[in-house]
Amino acid sequence: MLDTQQIRAIVEDYKQSTLASLLNARREYGAIAYLPPRLREGFAEAPAKELVEAVIKEHSNRQEDLALCVNTNDHAGVSALADSLLEEHGEQLDSKTFRLMCEYLLKAQIDISQTVVKRMMGDFSSTQSAVTVPITKPLPAAPKLSELFAAYKAIKTARNKWSTKTAENFERFYKEAIGILGDKELPAYTQEDAIALIEAWKGNSKGTASGKMEFLSSLFRYALKSPDSCDRWQIRGNPFTEMQIEGSENEAKKKLPYSNEDLINLATGLLSVKRSIAPHRFWVPLIAMYSGMRQDEICQLRTADIALVDGVPVFHICHKPELRQTTKAKKLKVCPVHPMLIKLGLIEFLEAQKLGKQDRLFSTLSYSQGKDWTGRIRTWWNTTYQTKHIKDCSGKSFHSIRHSFINWFKQNACYETYRDRSIVQSMVGHTEGDVTSEHYEQDYLASDKLKILSKLDYGLSPELVEALIATK
């Protein structure tokens, strides 16, 4: 069976031959050869500048999509290619090594698209494009995991992002990892190493093992999001992301999402809620269903927190402890108001609260130390409401609505690009809080968020929607 070096050689040969074929096609047909066949007809008569821009856009988007495939272990797009290359060489691989080859092929295709973009931007320095082969200098040795950890730790410490306990825990996780895997150069780490860690941490609880793996993943995310990630850290993927962790944790403690049938039944149950007396019981569940916000984030909303941004009504989910408003990430999140909430009358309710000189959206809720603003609705929901309207409540609570919201986008194939997924993450507060994203990247436009959010449809019947609108 082929070893890793032989697989790398096969993939590198594929990459170089593909680049050479593309270059020959470009010399014969022009830049249109770099476009996939489905797009060529539309640009057959396009001006040169427009054609070049189309090629750059296509291959830039392709890099994002391929990177998502690497990070989610989605090998469907290259498995047939891997089979073909193996057949060509008369070889077979076990499933684990085959997955590794697929990962190499995805990374090779990222390299191919990067080279095409460089060519379109006038950089012909690659050996496939140069008139004469340039004298190449060997790359410096790639940084090791110890160097990455030191840089990450320095940044977090300098910005007071870690408590003393967190720093101690992460130091211990890091030492455990290099004790198992060794302090290798960063590009040398693969999913095989992640699997080795999972095996070594089987005795840990699921929560502990997941925390350790998430720490390692956060190191690589930090490196990947650094502006100089390729040059400094020499990595293009995260081998420790989204690994399935098995552990001894009691699965009964894990909150399950509501099924779509559950959500429809829960929404139907709101017909019996007296909106004029207990508006929080009507609106808090619906806002959760159509925004993914946490229960306390909804209950603490103030009337000023719903406003127009570039013509789009949005929720400002604020972290203002002095006003008894907090978020888990301790920073502002912005989520558009879903069209269904507008249709059901949320804006009219907001205006009525303002007219009544109420500074809080749900003036019927009171603050309770230790339970924030959620005490009255949490008990009602978990002990009375959901038990009445759904058949199986085991492992489910109000927080299950948030899981259902996030799960809906995943199950309904709404992530056409990595950017789509990132937009949903930004709305629910799952974006990575590293230095680059926190201090240099701007949030997505409200209109872009609304475009993705508007896809959300739980299938509430028109009759149910009309009945909800009519409730008093």
N, C-alpha and C positions, 0 to 999 in steps of 0.2 A: 504494500500500500504506500502511496505517496506520503512523504513527510512534509512538514510545513514549508521548508525552503523550496521544495519541488513545486508545491501548489502556488507559492508566490511567483515562481519563475513562469509557470503556465499563464497565470493571470497577467503578469507583466508583458509577456509576449502577445497576449490578446490585446492589451491596451495599446502597445506600440503599433501593432498591425492595423488596429482600428484607426488610430491617428493618421497613419500613413495613407490608408484608404480614403479617409476624409480629405486629406490634403490633396491627393490626386484628383478626387472628384471636384474639389473647389477650383483647382487649376483648369479643369475642363469646363465646368458649368457655372463657376462663380460661387458667391457666398450662399446662394440658395441651396447648395448641396448640404449645408450644415443644418437645414431645417428638416424636420420629419416629413415624410411624404404627404401627410394629411394637411400640412400647411403650405406646401410649395405652390399649389395652384393659385392660392390667394395672393401670392407675392411674385407671380411670374412677371408682371409688368410694373412692379413697384420701383420707385426711385432707389438708387443705391443706398442713400442714407437711411431710408425707411427700412430697407431690407436688413442692413447691418443692425439697426436697433431691434428688429424682430428676432434676429439670431441671438443677440445678447440677452434679450428678455427670456426667450425660450430656454436657453441653457442656464441662465441664472435660476429660473424657476425649477428647472430639472435638478439642479444641485440641491435646492431646498427639499424637494420631494425625495431624492435619493438619501439625503442625510436623515430624513424622518424614517425611511425604511431601515437604515443602519441602526438607528437608536431604538426602533420598535421590533427589531428582529424579523422584519417583513421581507422574506426572501422570494416571494412568489414571482416577482418580475425577472429574477435571474436564475431560477432553478433549472429552467429548460436550457439556458446557455451553459450552465455548469455541467449538466448531463452531456451536452454536445461536445464540450471540450474534453471531458473525461473519456467519452467514447472515441474521440479522435486520438487520444493517447493510449487507448486500451486499458484504462484504469477504472477502478471502483473505489468508493470511499464509504466508511460507516457514516451513520447519520450525523454524528457530532462533528466529524471532520468535513463532511459535506456542507454543513451550516457555516463552518469557518470559511470554506472556499466561496460560498455565496456572499459572505460579508466582504471578502477581498474583492470580489467582482463589483459589488456596489460601490466600494471605495474607488475602484479603477474607473468606473463610469463617472463618478464625481470628478476625478482627475481629467477625464476626457472633456467633460463640459467646461471645466475651468480653463483648459488649454484653448478650447474653441473661443471662449470669451476673450481670452488674452489676444488671440489672433485678430479677432474683430476690433480690438482696441489698439492694434498696431504693435503688439509685442510678439515678435517672431523669433524669440530667443530659444525656443525649444528645438531639439535636434531634428524634429520632423519638419519644422518650418524654415530653419536657417539654411542659407545658401551654402555655407560651409559649416561643418560641425564645430561648435565652440569648444574651447578648452574649459572643462568643468572642474570646479573645485569641490572636493569632498565636503559633505555637510558636517558641521561640528557634531560632536556626540550629543544625542538627545538628552534633555534633563531627566533626572530620576524622580521617582515618586517622593523621595525625601525633600528635594528642592521645591516641588510643587506644594507640598504640605507646608514647608517653611514660608513660602510666599503667601499662601492662603491664610495661614495663621497670623502673619504680620499684618495683613490687610484687616482681618476681622478684629484683631486686638487694637490696632490703631483707631478703628472707628467704634470701639466699644460695643461690638456686635455679640461678643461672647461673654457670658458670666463666667466666674471662676470655675463653677461646676461643669459648665458646658465645655470649657477649654480642657479641663482634666479628662472628661469623657472622650473627647475627640482625640486627645493625645493617646489615650489608651486604645481606642479603635485603630488609630494609625499604626501603633506598635504591634497590635495583633495582626493586622493585615500584612505588614512587611515580614513579620515572623513566619507567616504561612506562605506568602508568595515571593518574598525577597524584595530588595530595593532595586527594581529594574528600571531601565530606560522607559519612559512613558509609552512610546509606540509599541513596546513589546507586550503590553498588557492586552489580553483578549478576553472574550467571554469564557474561555476555558478557565481563566483565573477567577472570574466571578462564580463559576460553578464550583471551583475548589473551595472558595470561601463559604458558599452555601452548605457544602458538605461538612466543613470544619465547624460551622456554627449551628449544626443541627440540634445540639443540646441546649441552645439558647431559646428563650421564648420567641415567638414570632415577632413581637414588637421590638425586642432587643436586636434580633438579627436584621430586621428591616431597617432599624435605625443605623446600624453599622454600615449596611450596604448603601443606604441613602447618603451617609457621610462621604463614602468613597465616590459615589456618583456626583455629589456636590463639588468635590475637588476637580473632577474632569469637566463639569459644567462651567466652573470658574475659568479653567484654562481655555475651553472652547469659545467662551464669550469674550475673552480678552482680545483687544484689537489686533494684537500680534500673535494670535494663537498658533498659526502654522509655523511662523519663523521661530518663535521663542520656545513653544512647547512641542512642536512637531507632531501634533495629533489632529485627527479629523473626526473622531467618533468617541463615544462614551461606552466602554464595555460593561460598565456596572449599572446601566440604567434599566429600569423596568424588569428586573429579575424576579422570578416567582420564588418567594421565600416560604419554606415550610418550617414550622416551629411547634412548640408545645403549648402555645397560647390557646385558651378556650375560645373556639370559634363562635360560641354562643354570644360572646361579648361584642362581636363585630356587628355594626349596624348595617342592615341590608337595605337596598333601595326598594321603594314601592314598585310594584308592577304597574303597567299602564292601566290595567283594570282597577287596581287599588286607587290610583289617582282620580280616575273618573268617578268611582264610588265616593271618594272623599270630597270631590268637588260637588257631587250631587247632594251630599249631606248638608252642604252650606245653604241649601234652599230653606232649611229649618232655622237658620240663624237669624235673629232679629238685628238687622244692620243698624237700626236707629239706636238700639240699646247697647249692643256690644259690637261695634264696628271692627274692633281688633280681631274678633273671632272669624269674621268674614274675610278681611283683607290680608291679615298676616299669612295664612296658608296660601292664598292666591299669589301674593307677591313672592313667596318662597318658590312656588311652582314655576313662576315665569321669570325669575332672576337668579335662582340658586343661592340667594343670600341666606346667611345663618339667622336663626330665630332672634337672637339678641340684636343683630344688626338691623333687623326690620323693626323690632319693638322700640328701639331707641331713636328712630328717624324723627327729625324735626321738619316742620313745614317748609323751611328754607332749603332742605336737603333735596327737594325735587324741583328742578329748574331746567330751563332750555339751554342747551349747548349747541351752537351752530344749527338751531332750529329743531333739535332732537330733544325731547323730554328725557331726563336722566335722573337716576338716583345717585346722590353723592353719599357714599358710605364713609362717614368721617371717623377719624380717631382723635377725639377731643376729650380726654379724661376729665378736664375741668367742667365739661357739660354732661358728664356721665355717658359719654359715647366712646366706645372702644372697638377696635378691629384686631383680629388675631395677629396680623402682620404689622400692626401699629402704624398704618399709613392709609391714606385716602384710596378708595376704590371708586370707580365710576361704571355704572351699568345702565344701559338705556331702559326706559319703561317699555315693556313688551306691548305691542298693539292690542293684545287681548285684555290687558289691564285697563288700557284706555277705553276700550269698547265696553268693559264692565262698569266704567264710571269712576275710576280712581281719581282722575283730574277733578271731576266735580266734587268728590269727597274732600280732596285737598283744598279746593277753593272755599268750601263750606267751613273747614277748620280755620282757614285764614280769616274768613269773614267773622267768625266767632272769636277772633283775637287769640287763637290757640297757637302757641309756638311749637307744640309737639303734634306730630301727625296722629298719634293714638293717645289722646288725653285721657282715655278711660283706663290706661295702664299706670301703675305707680311703681316707684323704684323701691327695691328691697335689697338690703345688703346681703351679698352672697348669691343672689339670684338675678341681679341687675333688674331689667325691666320685664323679664319673661315669666315671673312666677305665676301670674294668674292664667296665662295661656298654656304654659308648659304642663301644669297639672291637669287642666281640662283636656288637653289634646291626648296626652299619653294614657290617662286613666279612664277617660270617658268617651271622647269623640272617636278616636281611631278604633277602639274596641267595638264600637257600635256599627261602624261603616265598612270595615274590612274583615275578611274571614280569618286570616292568619296574621297575628300581630307579633309573633316571635321574632326577636332580633330587629324590630322596627320601632322607630320613634319619629318625632317631628324632623329630626336631622336626616331621616331617610329621604325627605323631599329633596334635599340638596344633592344626595347621591343620585336620585332619579334624574334630576336636571342634568348633571354632568354626564350620566350614563346615556341619556337620550341622544346627545350629539354623537357619542361614540357608536352607539348601536345603529343609528340612522345614517351612517357614512357621510357626516357633514364636514369632515376634515378633508377637503379636497387638496389643501396644501398645509405645510407646517404652520404657516401664518394663521390659517383658520383656527387651528388648535390653540395657538398662542393667544388669539383674541378671546376665545372662551375661557382660557386660564386666567387672563387678565380680569375678566368680569367676576370670576369667583374667587380671585385672590390666590391663585396657585402659581403665579409667575415667580421665577427664581429671584430671590433677593440678593444677588451678587452685586459687586461694586459696579460692574459695567451697566447692568440693567437699571440699578437704583439711581445712578448719578449721571448717566449719559444718554439713555434711551428715553424717548418721549412715549407717552401712552398712545394707544390707537385712537383714531378719530371716532367720535360718537356715532357718526354715520356708518363707519366700517363695522363697529360693534353691532349696530342695529341690523345691518344686512345679514349677519350671521344669526343673531338672536331671533330674528323674524322667522327663521326656518323652524323654530320650535313649535310643534303642534301635537298635543296629547290626544287629539281626536275627540274633543268634546263636541257633542252633537249641537247643531244650530238651535234645537229646541231647548237643550239644557242652558246654552249661553243666553238665550232670550229670557228664560225663567230666572237665571241669576241676575240679569239686568233689572228684572221687575221686582226683585225682593226688596222689602222695606225694613 
